[in-house]
């Protein structure tokens, strides 16, 4: 229920937006985003650019970001299926090391 409520709220609050940027701490497999992607694909005039910054703990081993990068690839394929412009930033970091970066208006 929380995913449904969050997606409906994001959709309602960004109804007029041409770009949406979501920071997802603990993205895991990204199962919460396909419903939002499908919903914004139905907007009159086309979908906005969707950018998701997925942040999850580093995995042990040689490729600590492999899990979150794989999630980004899955979401990219889903967005292609529904013609949603998509950018993904995958970060495998401890949450307390994340710093806000001013990107000049985003």
DSSP file (Angstrom, degrees, kcal/mol; ACC not computed):
  #  RESIDUE AA STRUCTURE BP1 BP2  ACC     N-H-->O    O-->H-N    N-H-->O    O-->H-N    TCO  KAPPA ALPHA  PHI   PSI    X-CA   Y-CA   Z-CA
    1    1 A X     >        0   0    0      0, 0.0     4,-2.7     0, 0.0     5,-0.2   0.000 360.0 360.0 360.0 -35.8    0.0    0.0    0.0
    2    2 A X  H  >  +     0   0    0      1,-0.2     4,-2.6     2,-0.2     5,-0.2   0.889 360.0  50.3 -65.5 -36.4    2.8    2.4    0.8
    3    3 A X  H  > S+     0   0    0      2,-0.2     4,-2.7     1,-0.2    -1,-0.2   0.908 111.3  48.7 -65.2 -41.3    4.2    2.1   -2.8
    4    4 A X  H  > S+     0   0    0      2,-0.2     4,-2.4     1,-0.2     5,-0.2   0.941 113.6  46.2 -63.0 -47.3    0.8    2.7   -4.3
    5    5 A X  H  X S+     0   0    0     -4,-2.7     4,-2.3     1,-0.2    -2,-0.2   0.916 114.1  48.3 -62.0 -44.1    0.3    5.8   -2.1
    6    6 A X  H  X S+     0   0    0     -4,-2.6     4,-2.8    -5,-0.2     5,-0.2   0.923 112.6  47.9 -63.8 -44.7    3.8    7.1   -2.8
    7    7 A X  H  X S+     0   0    0     -4,-2.7     4,-2.6     2,-0.2    -2,-0.2   0.903 112.1  49.2 -64.4 -41.1    3.4    6.6   -6.6
    8    8 A X  H  X S+     0   0    0     -4,-2.4     4,-2.5    -5,-0.2    -1,-0.2   0.909 112.8  48.3 -63.4 -41.4    0.0    8.3   -6.7
    9    9 A X  H  X S+     0   0    0     -4,-2.3     4,-2.8    -5,-0.2    -2,-0.2   0.928 112.3  47.8 -65.3 -45.2    1.4   11.2   -4.6
   10   10 A X  H  X S+     0   0    0     -4,-2.8     4,-1.5     1,-0.2    -2,-0.2   0.935 113.4  48.9 -60.8 -45.7    4.4   11.6   -6.9
   11   11 A X  H  < S+     0   0    0     -4,-2.6    -2,-0.2    -5,-0.2    -1,-0.2   0.907 114.1  45.0 -59.9 -43.6    2.2   11.5  -10.0
   12   12 A X  H >< S+     0   0    0     -4,-2.5     3,-1.0     1,-0.2    -2,-0.2   0.912 114.7  47.1 -68.1 -43.2   -0.2   14.0   -8.6
   13   13 A X  H 3< S+     0   0    0     -4,-2.8    -1,-0.2     1,-0.2    -2,-0.2   0.685 118.4  41.1 -74.9 -17.7    2.5   16.4   -7.4
   14   14 A X  T >< S+     0   0    0     -4,-1.5     3,-1.2    -5,-0.2    -1,-0.2   0.100  74.7 122.9-114.7  21.5    4.5   16.2  -10.7
   15   15 A X  T <  S+     0   0    0     -3,-1.0    -1,-0.1     1,-0.3    -2,-0.1   0.830  84.8  33.8 -53.4 -37.6    1.5   16.3  -13.1
   16   16 A X  T 3  S+     0   0    0     -3,-0.2    -1,-0.3    -4,-0.2    -2,-0.1   0.463  94.8 117.1 -97.2  -3.5    2.8   19.4  -14.9
   17   17 A X    <   -     0   0    0     -3,-1.2     3,-0.1     1,-0.1    31,-0.1  -0.320  48.3-163.4 -71.9 146.0    6.6   18.6  -14.5
   18   18 A X  S    S+     0   0    0      1,-0.2    31,-2.7    30,-0.1     2,-0.3   0.556  83.1  34.7 -98.3 -13.5    8.8   18.0  -17.6
   19   19 A X  E     -a   49   0A   0     29,-0.3     2,-0.4     2,-0.0    -1,-0.2  -0.999  63.5-169.2-140.8 140.6   11.4   16.3  -15.4
   20   20 A X  E     -a   50   0A   0     29,-2.9    31,-3.2    -2,-0.3     2,-0.5  -0.999   3.6-170.0-128.9 129.0   11.2   14.1  -12.3
   21   21 A X  E     -a   51   0A   0     -2,-0.4     2,-0.5    29,-0.2    31,-0.2  -0.980   5.5-173.1-122.6 121.9   14.2   13.2  -10.1
   22   22 A X  E     -a   52   0A   0     29,-2.9    31,-3.2    -2,-0.5     2,-0.7  -0.953  13.6-156.0-116.2 128.2   13.8   10.6   -7.4
   23   23 A X  E     -a   53   0A   0     -2,-0.5     2,-0.7    29,-0.2    31,-0.2  -0.924  15.3-167.2-100.0 115.8   16.5    9.8   -4.9
   24   24 A X  E >   -a   54   0A   0     29,-2.9    31,-2.8    -2,-0.7     3,-0.8  -0.863   6.1-162.6-112.3 100.5   15.8    6.2   -3.7
   25   25 A X  E 3  S+a   55   0A   0     -2,-0.7    31,-0.2     1,-0.3    29,-0.1  -0.725  84.3  15.7 -79.8 119.0   17.8    5.2   -0.6
   26   26 A X  T 3  S+     0   0    0     29,-3.9    -1,-0.3    -2,-0.6    30,-0.2   0.881  74.6 168.6  84.8  43.7   17.6    1.4   -0.4
   27   27 A X    X   +     0   0    0     28,-1.1     3,-2.8    -3,-0.8     4,-0.3   0.774   8.8 168.4 -61.7 -28.6   16.5    0.9   -4.0
   28   28 A X  T 3  S-     0   0    0      1,-0.3    -1,-0.2    27,-0.2    43,-0.2  -0.301  75.9 -14.7  50.3-115.7   17.1   -2.9   -3.8
   29   29 A X  T 3  S-     0   0    0     -3,-0.2    -1,-0.3    -2,-0.1    -2,-0.1   0.466  89.0-121.1 -96.7  -2.4   15.5   -4.3   -7.0
   30   30 A X    X>  +     0   0    0     -3,-2.8     3,-1.8    -4,-0.1     4,-0.5   0.744  58.2 151.1  73.3  23.5   13.4   -1.2   -7.7
   31   31 A X  T 34  +     0   0    0     -4,-0.3     4,-0.3     1,-0.3     3,-0.2   0.680  63.4  65.0 -63.5 -16.9   10.1   -3.0   -7.6
   32   32 A X  T 34 S+     0   0    0     -5,-0.2     4,-0.4     1,-0.2    -1,-0.3   0.641  94.7  59.8 -80.5 -12.9    8.3    0.1   -6.5
   33   33 A X  T <> S+     0   0    0     -3,-1.8     4,-2.7     1,-0.2     3,-0.2   0.751  78.5  76.5 -95.5 -24.3    8.9    2.1   -9.7
   34   34 A X  H  X S+     0   0    0     -4,-0.5     4,-2.6     1,-0.2     5,-0.2   0.879  96.8  51.6 -56.3 -37.9    7.3    0.1  -12.6
   35   35 A X  H  > S+     0   0    0     -4,-0.3     4,-2.2     2,-0.2    -1,-0.2   0.908 111.8  46.7 -64.6 -40.1    3.8    1.3  -11.6
   36   36 A X  H  > S+     0   0    0     -4,-0.4     4,-2.7    -3,-0.2     5,-0.3   0.927 112.1  51.2 -65.3 -44.0    5.0    4.9  -11.6
   37   37 A X  H  X S+     0   0    0     -4,-2.7     4,-1.3     1,-0.2    -2,-0.2   0.931 112.0  45.9 -58.8 -47.2    6.8    4.4  -15.0
   38   38 A X  H  X S+     0   0    0     -4,-2.6     4,-0.5    -5,-0.2    -1,-0.2   0.898 112.6  52.0 -64.1 -39.5    3.7    3.0  -16.5
   39   39 A X  H >< S+     0   0    0     -4,-2.2     3,-1.1     1,-0.2    -2,-0.2   0.921 110.3  45.5 -64.2 -45.2    1.5    5.7  -15.1
   40   40 A X  H >< S+     0   0    0     -4,-2.7     3,-1.1     1,-0.2    -1,-0.2   0.725 102.0  67.7 -74.1 -17.9    3.6    8.6  -16.3
   41   41 A X  H 3< S+     0   0    0     -4,-1.3    -1,-0.2    -5,-0.3    -2,-0.2   0.722  95.4  58.1 -69.4 -18.8    3.8    7.0  -19.8
   42   42 A X  T << S+     0   0    0     -3,-1.1    -1,-0.2    -4,-0.5    -2,-0.2   0.417  77.7 125.1 -90.9   0.9    0.1    7.6  -20.2
   43   43 A X    X   -     0   0    0     -3,-1.1     3,-1.8    -4,-0.1     2,-0.2  -0.337  69.6-109.4 -65.9 139.3    0.3   11.4  -19.7
   44   44 A X  T 3  S+     0   0    0      1,-0.3    -1,-0.1    -2,-0.0    -2,-0.1  -0.466 107.1  25.4 -63.2 136.1   -1.1   13.5  -22.5
   45   45 A X  T 3  S-     0   0    0     -2,-0.2    -1,-0.3    -3,-0.1    -2,-0.1   0.465 129.0 -72.8  86.1   1.1    1.7   15.2  -24.4
   46   46 A X    <   -     0   0    0     -3,-1.8     2,-0.2    -5,-0.1    -4,-0.1  -0.152  62.5 -61.9  99.1 165.8    4.2   12.5  -23.4
   47   47 A X        -     0   0    0     36,-0.4    38,-0.2    -6,-0.2    -6,-0.1  -0.487  48.8-114.6 -85.8 155.2    6.0   11.5  -20.3
   48   48 A X        -     0   0    0     -2,-0.2     2,-0.4    -8,-0.1    37,-0.3  -0.349  42.9 -85.9 -76.4 166.7    8.5   13.6  -18.5
   49   49 A X  E     -a   19   0A   0    -31,-2.7   -29,-2.9    35,-0.1     2,-0.6  -0.639  46.8-152.7 -69.6 127.6   12.2   12.8  -18.2
   50   50 A X  E     -ab  20  86A   0     35,-2.7    37,-2.3    -2,-0.4     2,-0.5  -0.930  14.5-177.0-109.0 122.7   12.5   10.4  -15.2
   51   51 A X  E     -ab  21  87A   0    -31,-3.2   -29,-2.9    -2,-0.6     2,-0.5  -0.980   2.4-172.0-118.8 125.5   15.8   10.3  -13.4
   52   52 A X  E     -ab  22  88A   0     35,-2.2    37,-2.3    -2,-0.5     2,-0.8  -0.973  11.2-159.8-118.7 123.8   16.2    7.9  -10.5
   53   53 A X  E     -ab  23  89A   0    -31,-3.2   -29,-2.9    -2,-0.5     2,-0.5  -0.894  16.7-159.6 -98.6 106.8   19.3    8.0   -8.3
   54   54 A X  E     -ab  24  90A   0     35,-2.2    37,-3.0    -2,-0.8     2,-0.5  -0.777   9.4-173.7 -92.4 124.8   19.4    4.6   -6.7
   55   55 A X  E     +ab  25  91A   0    -31,-2.8   -29,-3.9    -2,-0.5   -28,-1.1  -0.973  14.5 151.8-122.9 125.2   21.4    4.4   -3.6
   56   56 A X  E     - b   0  92A   0     35,-2.3    37,-1.2    -2,-0.5     3,-0.1  -0.964  49.5 -80.7-146.7 163.4   22.2    1.1   -1.8
   57   57 A X        -     0   0    0     -2,-0.3    11,-0.1    35,-0.2    37,-0.1  -0.323  55.5 -99.9 -63.7 144.3   24.8   -0.4    0.4
   58   58 A X        -     0   0    0     34,-0.1     2,-0.3     1,-0.1     7,-0.2  -0.383  34.9-127.6 -63.6 142.1   28.0   -1.6   -1.4
   59   59 A X        -     0   0    0      5,-2.3     7,-0.1     4,-0.1    -1,-0.1  -0.662  29.4-103.5 -87.1 147.4   28.1   -5.4   -1.9
   60   60 A X  S    S+     0   0    0     -2,-0.3     3,-0.2     2,-0.0     2,-0.2  -0.384  80.5  39.9 -68.4 149.8   31.1   -7.2   -0.7
   61   61 A X  S    S-     0   0    0      1,-0.2     3,-0.3    -2,-0.1    -2,-0.0  -0.694 107.8 -37.0 114.4-164.6   33.6   -8.3   -3.3
   62   62 A X  S    S+     0   0    0     -2,-0.2     2,-0.5     1,-0.2    -1,-0.2   0.782 128.8  42.1 -72.5 -31.3   35.2   -7.0   -6.5
   63   63 A X    >   +     0   0    0     -3,-0.2     3,-1.6     1,-0.1     4,-0.3  -0.729  62.2 171.4-121.3  80.9   32.1   -5.2   -7.9
   64   64 A X  T 3  S+     0   0    0     -2,-0.5    -5,-2.3    -3,-0.3     3,-0.2   0.733  79.5  47.5 -65.9 -22.3   30.4   -3.4   -5.0
   65   65 A X  T 3> S+     0   0    0     -7,-0.2     4,-2.3     1,-0.2    -1,-0.3   0.351  79.0 105.5 -98.8   6.4   27.9   -1.5   -7.2
   66   66 A X  H <> S+     0   0    0     -3,-1.6     4,-2.3     1,-0.2     5,-0.2   0.881  78.2  49.7 -57.7 -43.8   26.8   -4.5   -9.3
   67   67 A X  H  > S+     0   0    0     -4,-0.3     4,-1.9    -3,-0.2    -1,-0.2   0.932 114.1  42.4 -63.2 -48.0   23.4   -4.9   -7.6
   68   68 A X  H  > S+     0   0    0     -4,-0.2     4,-1.8     1,-0.2    -1,-0.2   0.840 114.2  52.6 -71.3 -31.8   22.3   -1.3   -7.9
   69   69 A X  H  X S+     0   0    0     -4,-2.3     4,-2.0     2,-0.2    -1,-0.2   0.890 107.9  51.4 -68.2 -38.6   23.6   -1.1  -11.4
   70   70 A X  H  X S+     0   0    0     -4,-2.3     4,-2.2    -5,-0.2    -2,-0.2   0.893 107.4  53.0 -64.1 -39.9   21.7   -4.1  -12.4
   71   71 A X  H  X S+     0   0    0     -4,-1.9     4,-2.5     1,-0.2    -1,-0.2   0.918 107.3  52.4 -60.3 -43.1   18.5   -2.6  -11.0
   72   72 A X  H  X S+     0   0    0     -4,-1.8     4,-2.3     1,-0.2    -2,-0.2   0.892 108.0  50.6 -59.7 -40.8   19.2    0.5  -13.1
   73   73 A X  H  X S+     0   0    0     -4,-2.0     4,-2.3     2,-0.2    -1,-0.2   0.903 110.0  50.0 -65.1 -40.8   19.5   -1.6  -16.3
   74   74 A X  H  X S+     0   0    0     -4,-2.2     4,-2.1     1,-0.2    -2,-0.2   0.925 112.4  46.8 -62.8 -44.2   16.2   -3.4  -15.5
   75   75 A X  H  X S+     0   0    0     -4,-2.5     4,-2.5     2,-0.2    -2,-0.2   0.875 109.5  54.9 -66.4 -35.9   14.4    0.0  -14.9
   76   76 A X  H  X S+     0   0    0     -4,-2.3     4,-2.2     2,-0.2    -2,-0.2   0.928 108.9  47.6 -60.7 -45.9   16.0    1.3  -18.2
   77   77 A X  H  X S+     0   0    0     -4,-2.3     4,-1.9     1,-0.2    -2,-0.2   0.890 111.2  51.0 -63.4 -39.2   14.5   -1.6  -20.1
   78   78 A X  H  X S+     0   0    0     -4,-2.1     4,-1.3     1,-0.2    -1,-0.2   0.909 109.6  50.2 -64.5 -41.4   11.1   -1.1  -18.5
   79   79 A X  H  <>S+     0   0    0     -4,-2.5     5,-2.6     1,-0.2     4,-0.3   0.890 107.8  53.2 -64.8 -38.9   11.2    2.6  -19.4
   80   80 A X  H ><5S+     0   0    0     -4,-2.2     3,-1.2     1,-0.2    -1,-0.2   0.908 105.1  55.8 -60.2 -41.0   12.1    1.7  -23.0
   81   81 A X  H 3<5S+     0   0    0     -4,-1.9    -1,-0.2     1,-0.3    -2,-0.2   0.837 116.4  35.8 -60.0 -34.1    9.1   -0.6  -23.1
   82   82 A X  T 3<5S-     0   0    0     -4,-1.3    -1,-0.3    -3,-0.3    -2,-0.2   0.209 112.1-115.1-107.4  13.7    6.8    2.3  -22.1
   83   83 A X  T < 5 +     0   0    0     -3,-1.2     2,-0.5    -4,-0.3   -36,-0.4   0.882  61.9 150.9  55.8  44.6    8.6    5.1  -24.0
   84   84 A X      < -     0   0    0     -5,-2.6    -1,-0.2    -8,-0.1     2,-0.2  -0.933  49.7-123.4-107.2 124.7    9.6    7.0  -20.9
   85   85 A X        -     0   0    0     -2,-0.5   -35,-2.7   -37,-0.3     2,-0.4  -0.489  42.5-173.4 -64.5 132.4   12.8    9.0  -21.1
   86   86 A X  E     -b   50   0A   0    -37,-0.2     2,-0.4    -2,-0.2   -35,-0.2  -0.987  26.7-178.4-142.0 138.9   15.0    7.7  -18.4
   87   87 A X  E     -b   51   0A   0    -37,-2.3   -35,-2.2    -2,-0.4     2,-0.4  -0.995  13.9-163.7-129.5 139.5   18.3    8.4  -16.7
   88   88 A X  E     -b   52   0A   0     -2,-0.4     2,-0.5   -37,-0.2   -35,-0.2  -0.986   9.6-168.3-127.4 133.3   19.7    6.3  -13.9
   89   89 A X  E     -b   53   0A   0    -37,-2.3   -35,-2.2    -2,-0.4     2,-0.5  -0.979  14.1-159.7-116.2 117.1   22.5    7.1  -11.4
   90   90 A X  E     -b   54   0A   0     -2,-0.5     2,-0.5   -37,-0.2   -35,-0.2  -0.861  11.2-179.6-102.3 126.2   23.6    4.1   -9.4
   91   91 A X  E     -b   55   0A   0    -37,-3.0   -35,-2.3    -2,-0.5     2,-0.8  -0.984  16.2-169.2-128.1 123.5   25.4    4.7   -6.2
   92   92 A X  E     +b   56   0A   0     -2,-0.5     2,-0.3   -37,-0.2   -35,-0.2  -0.847  44.1 125.3-109.2  93.2   26.7    1.9   -3.9
   93   93 A X        -     0   0    0    -37,-1.2     2,-0.3    -2,-0.8    -2,-0.1  -0.960  68.6 -93.8-144.5 157.5   27.6    3.9   -0.8
   94   94 A X    >   -     0   0    0     -2,-0.3     3,-2.2     1,-0.1     4,-0.3  -0.613  41.5-125.6 -71.0 136.6   27.0    3.9    2.9
   95   95 A X  G >  S+     0   0    0     -2,-0.3     3,-1.4     1,-0.3    -1,-0.1   0.811 106.1  60.6 -59.9 -33.5   24.1    6.3    3.4
   96   96 A X  G 3  S+     0   0    0      1,-0.3    -1,-0.3     3,-0.0    -2,-0.0   0.563  99.9  58.3 -74.5  -4.4   25.9    8.5    6.0
   97   97 A X  G <  S+     0   0    0     -3,-2.2     2,-0.3     2,-0.0    -1,-0.3   0.478  79.9 110.0 -98.2  -4.0   28.6    9.3    3.4
   98   98 A X    <   -     0   0    0     -3,-1.4     2,-0.4    -4,-0.3    -3,-0.0  -0.561  49.1-169.1 -75.9 130.1   26.1   10.8    0.9
   99   99 A X        -     0   0    0     -2,-0.3     2,-0.2     0, 0.0    -2,-0.0  -0.934  25.9-110.7-118.9 143.8   26.4   14.6    0.5
  100  100 A X        -     0   0    0     -2,-0.4     2,-0.5     1,-0.0     0, 0.0  -0.525  30.7-158.7 -71.5 136.9   24.0   16.8   -1.3
  101  101 A X        -     0   0    0     -2,-0.2     2,-0.6     2,-0.0    -1,-0.0  -0.980  16.4-129.2-120.1 127.8   25.4   18.3   -4.6
  102  102 A X        -     0   0    0     -2,-0.5    -2,-0.0     1,-0.1     0, 0.0  -0.653  23.3-176.2 -76.7 116.7   23.9   21.4   -6.0
  103  103 A X        -     0   0    0     -2,-0.6    -1,-0.1     0, 0.0    -2,-0.0   0.159  51.3 -98.3-102.7  18.4   23.2   20.6   -9.7
  104  104 A X  S    S-     0   0    0      1,-0.2    -2,-0.1     2,-0.0     0, 0.0   0.949  96.5 -12.0  71.8  49.9   22.1   24.1  -10.6
  105  105 A X              0   0    0      0, 0.0    -1,-0.2     0, 0.0    -3,-0.0   0.421 360.0 360.0 113.2  -0.7   18.3   23.9  -10.5
  106  106 A X              0   0    0      0, 0.0   -85,-0.1     0, 0.0    -2,-0.0   0.403 360.0 360.0-108.4 360.0   17.5   20.2  -10.2
